[in-house]
Amino acid sequence: MKLNKSEFKWFLILIGFTCYVFNLLSTGKIYLFLNPRMVKCVYLSFTIFLLLSIFQFRRLSLSTENSKRKISFCIFLVPLFLGVYINPQGLNSEVATKRGITVISNVSTKQPKNDTSKIQKKSSANDSLKDSTLFIDGKNFTHITDDICYNDPNKYEGRRVTIIGFIYRDDPNLKNEFLVARLMMVCCAADTEVVGLSCDWLKASILKNNEWVKITGIIKLETCNIDGEKNIKPIISVEKVEPAEQPKNQYVYPE
């Protein structure tokens, strides 16, 4: 059996992509690029590459040679080469800052409520909650921070929280204020956004940008004016700052 060189080259390319996708899935590196909900599409692509490789293997003995495929080989070899030899690291907080990722404001569009009867009912209902510490990590980060900032900030006023994230400063003029943040991936790494809660601490200047910390403090509500309207801004009055280890998967995902 005479080997068809052109078909063999295509076979190697298909096998290369099949192995590369399998490596991303088996090592978990695929999560550096995609939201877990999208990974099922990668499994589908792996299956397609595998079937194409099997089909291409059956064409290795074809007698016809196609000399016009040289450019096509190069087009497919370049991304395969880059994928294999460049070790994927994903985004980190420093890269996110440099590439100008959108920072989602944690200012609620709801105006502060002045109905004292409703506030008293909410405060009495939440007395037991305020005695406990709310722990915010990668598993519940987006759910809790969205609830604090946008849904019902009054429910969390006076609540002690412990939150893990990296230090992010959007405005260097605010010396005592910073964001304890995470990178939120909606679909893929290209649409990553910085999300988090504002913190206020007199010793904030000793904290370095992109440093991972565990913050413990009390949630307070401040009133700020945006476009002539009063809005609520939840902010953590910091009581304790501890160093934290950067998680293997530093992304969080919207629910």
N, C-alpha and C positions, 0 to 999 in steps of 0.2 A: 504493500500500500504506500503510495507516494503522498507525502504530507503537503498540503496546500499552505504555503507560507502566509498568504493574506488572511485566510480563515483562521490560521493558528494565532496570528496577532490579535484578531478580534476575540478569540477565545481567551487569551491571556488578559486582555483588557476587562472582559466580563467577569472572569474569575477574580481579578484584582478588585473590582468594585464590590463583588459579592463578599469577599473576605474583609474588605474595609468596613462595609456596613455591619457585617457580623461582629467585628471587633468593637464598633461603637455601641452596639446593643449589649454585648456580653460584658463589657467593662463598665457600662453605665455612663460612658463619656457622651452619649447622645443627649443626656440631660443638661450638658453645658450649652446646648444650642436650642433645645426644644422644650416646650411645656409638655409634661407627661401625658396630657390628653392627646397630643399630636403624635406620640411615639408609635401608635398603631399604624399610622401611615408609613412609617419607616419599616415596620415588619412586613407590610405589603410590598414595599420596594425591594426588600431583601428576597422575598419569595419570587418576585418577577425576575430579578437578576439571576437567581439560582436556576430558574426554568430556562432563561435565555442561554445560560452557560451550558446546560445540558443539550439544548437544541443546537448550539454552535459546535459542540463537540462532535455531533453527527455529521457536520459539514467539513471536517478536517481532510477528508479524502477526496473532495471535489477536485476535478481536473482543471477547471478554469481559473485563471489568475486575473485579478483586477488591479491594474497599476494606478488607478485614479484614487486609491484609498489612502495614500500616504498622508495627505493633509488631514483627513478624518482621524487617522491614528493619533496625530499630534494634538488635535482638539480634545480628545478624550484622555490622553496621557497626562496633560498638564494638571487638571484638577485631581487626578488620581495620585500623581507625584506629590502635590502639595498636601493632600489629605494624609498620605502615609508618612511623610518626612517632617511635617510640622506638627509638633505635639500640641494638641488643643488644650488651652487653659481656661477658656471661657472668659467672661468679663469679671473684673473685680471692681471694687469701689473707686480705685484710683483711675482706672481706664474709663469707667463710667463718667467720672467727673470731667476728664479731658475731652471726651467725645461729645460733651454737651447734652447728656441725657436729660429728658424732661423731669422736673421735680414737681410732684403733685402737692399742691398746697393742702395744709391740714387745717384750713380755716373753714368752719361750717357756714353754709349759706343761710342757715336758719338764724333768725333774729332772737335775741335773748327774751325769755318769757317773763312777764311781770305779774302773772297771776299767782299770788302768794298761796292761795288754797291748794292749787295743783302742785306747787313746789313743795309744800309741807307734806302732801300725800306721798310724793315721790321720795322725799327724804326719809320719812318714816318707814317706807317700804324697803329702802335700801340701807337701813342702819346695819343690818346683819352683814351685808356685802362689804361695807366699809371697814369692818373689823378684820376682813381677810385680805390677803395680797393676791392681786390678779397677775398671773404669770403669762407673759407674751413671748412666744418663741416662733420659730419658723412655721410650725404647724397651724397656728391660729393668728399669725401676724396681720394678714390683710383683713380678716374678718373682724378682729377686735379693733384695730386702728380705724377701719371704716365706720364702725359703730360709734367709736368715741368722737371722731371728727365730723361725721356727716349725719348719722341717723339720730342719735339721742345723747349729745354730750352732757346734758344735765344729769343723766343717770349715773355718770362716772365722776361727777364733781366730788372731790374729797376722798376718792378711792386710792388706796396705795397700789402701785403697780411695780412689777419688775419686768424689764424689757431688755432683750439682747439685740444688738445691732452694731453698725459702725458709725463713727462720728462723721457727720457731713455738715459743712457750713455753706449755705447758699449766699449769705450776706456777711462778708468779713467785718462789717462795721458793728455788728451785734456781738460784743465781746463776751457777754455772759450767756448767750443763747446759741444753741446748736440743735441739730436734728440727729436723733438716734434712728438710723435708717436701715433699710434693706433694699435689694434690687428685686423689683417685681417684674416677672416675665409673663406677658399676656399670651403670646403665641410662640415667639422665638426670640433669640438674643437681640435681634434687630429692633424690637419694640420695647426693650427693657426701660423701666422707669424707676426713679428713686422715690420711695415712699417711707413715711415714718412719722414720729411724733416730736414736736418741739420740746426742748428741755431748757431749764433755766438753772444755772449754777454759778456761784461767785468765783469758783476756781476753774471755770471752763477753759481758761487760757492754757492750762497745763495739758489739756487733751489735744492730741494730734489728729489731724484729718485722716480718715480711713482706718483709724484704730478701732479694734473690736472691743466693746465694753458691755458690762451688765449694769444697767441703771435701775436704781430703786428710788421711788419718790411718790409724791402725792399729786394727783391731777387737779389742777386749778383751771378755771375758765376766765379768760380775759376778753374784754370787749374791744374790738378794733373797727375802724371805719374803712370800708372799701367802696369806692364810687359813691360816697355820700350815704351809705347804709351801714347800720351797726350789725356786726357779725360776731360770732363766738369763736374764740381761738383756744382750744384746749392746749395746755402746756404743763409739763411735768416739773414740779418743784423738786429738784434733786436732793436726796438725802444721803445717798451712798453710790459710789462708783467703783466697780471692780473690773479688772481685766477679764476678757472672755476669749475663748479660742474660736477662731474662724471656722464655721461649719464646712464640711466637705461640699455640701450643696448650699451655696449662699443665696440662691434664688428663693423667692416666695411667689405664690401664684394666686390670682384672684379666684374667688369662689363663684 
